[in-house]
């Protein structure tokens, strides 16, 4: 399998069954607390399953999303 972004060859054993996400949001939370919650979750997921962490803001509500590989 080849990475669609960089073209690097990916071993099939690295590929998991499905991509999952967990989001952390709040208009009353600070960015620091949202990122800390996301970082704590990402540590539980483990570096071998972590894809990325993204963030956005809409109408003064912050959202941090952790994307990770998993299986049923």
Number of C-alpha atoms within 10 A of each C-alpha: 11 11 9 8 6 7 9 10 10 11 9 9 6 11 13 13 10 10 14 14 14 13 16 18 21 15 13 9 12 13 17 9 13 20 21 14 15 22 15 11 15 21 11 11 16 11 11 9 19 19 14 12 17 12 15 11 12 8 6 10 14 19 19 22 19 21 19 21 18 15 8 5
